[in-house]
Amino acid sequence: MTDNYEIRNPTNFVAGTVGGPGERIFYLQAVGDGSVLTLKLEKGQVQSLASHLLQIIEDEANDIAAAPVTNMIEPPNAVWTVGALAIALSEEPSEIVVVAQELPDQDEVEPSEAHIYISFSQAKAFVDHALFLMEYGRDFGRQNGHKRIGE
């Protein structure tokens, strides 16, 4: 069964995690039109999406202020796992379209897709929040040879 989604002008577009460092599960969530769309994805996909959105922001707009963003609504209930992400620029009005495609099952003929239309300020907020998630999840002390108390 194919579950396609289209969300225009979401009130929140954010990445979130569940779990501790090294065991986190990453999610992409868009809230809009009275619905919540949550998709499961990999940390590298969040990093890549943030990096590409940042490039678009830097190429297309000057002095973009980040839109307000709230944390992911929990508990997350992912409708499917993301296999591929793409970004496009919409012509009118000037928006960024984030396209997520489902990781296909062997039995599935055509994977599901989600098209999420965000503003440049929402993209900036996503980038800022995603970069925070990447840094927050690192255990810098253990990476530098320090042990937790009691280890």
N, C-alpha and C positions, 0 to 999 in steps of 0.2 A: 504494500500500500504506500502510495506517495503522499507525503504531508508537506505541501508547499505553503510558505508564509510570505506575506508582504506587510511590512510595518513602515508607515510614513510618519515622520515627525514624532519619534518616540519621546516620551517624557524622561526616559533614562536609558542609556546605552553604556554598559559597563562589563568589565571582566571581573570575575570573582573566583575565589578558591574555597575548598573545603579540605581540611586536614592540615597536618603539621609539615614543616620543611622536610623535603625529601619524599613525602607521601601525599603531597597535595594533588587534588583533582581540580582542573581548571574549567571554568564555564564562561560562556558569553551570554549576556542577557539583555534583551530589549523589552521595554515596557511601553505600551502604547495602545490606544484604541480599546482600553479596558481589558487588555490581555497581557500576559507575561510569556515571552518566548525565551526558553533557556536551552542552550546547546552545549554539549560537552566537547572540549577540545584539548589539545596538548599545549604545554607551556611554550614551546617553540612557535606554535601558531599564534599565540597571543603576542609574543615578541615580534614576530614578522608583521602581523597586522598593525601593531603600534608603530613599527618602523616605517612601513609604507604609508600609513596615514600621516605621520610626521613629514614625510617627504612631500606629500600632496599639499599639506598646509604650508610648508615653506615655499613651494613652487607657485601656489595660487593666491595666497593671501598674506597680508601684512598685519601685524599686531592683532592677532586673534586672541580674544579673551576666552578662557575655558568656561563652558556652560556649567551650571551646578550639576553635580553628580552625586548619587547616593549609592551606598553599598548594595550588592546583589540581594534580592529577596530570597530568603532561605526558609525552609530547605529547598535547594534547587531540584527541580524535576525536569531533567533534560529530555527533550522529545526525541533527539537522536544525537549521534556523534558526528562531528565535522570531519570530513575527509579532505576538503579543499576550500580555500578562501580566495576571493577576488575582490578588487575594488574598481569602481568606475566613477566617472564624474557625470552627473546629470546635467542636462543643458538648461532647463528652466524648471523651477528656480535653481540657483546654483547649490547643489547638494552633492554629497558623496554617497554612493550606493555600495554597501558592503553586501557581498553575495557569499553565502555559506552553502556548501553542497555536502550532503550527507555522505558518510563513509558507506559505500554500498554493500549490501549483503549479497551473497552468492545467488540467492533466489530472486533478488529484486531486479526488475527490468530497468527501471529508471530511478536514480536516487532523488530524494527530496531536496528542495532548495528553499532558502530564506533570502529575501531581498529586504534589506534594512536601509532606509533613506535617512541620513543624518546630516546635520548642519556642520559647518567648519568648526564652530565653537564646541559642538558635541564631540567631534573628532579630537579636538585639542584636549578636552576633558578625559576622553578615553585614553589618549596617549599618556597624559600625566598620571592617571590612576594605574594604568598597566605598568609603567616604569616603577611606580611605588610597589606594586605587587611583586615584581621581579626582584627588587632589592630587599623587600621585607622578608621574603622566603629564604634568603640566604643565611646560613649560620656562620657568620664571619669568624667567630672564635674557634669553632671546630676546624674550619678550613685552615686556620693558622696554627694548628697543633694544640690548642687549648682544650681542656676537658671540662665538662660540666661538673659541678660539685657532686660528689658521690660516685663518680666514674672511676 
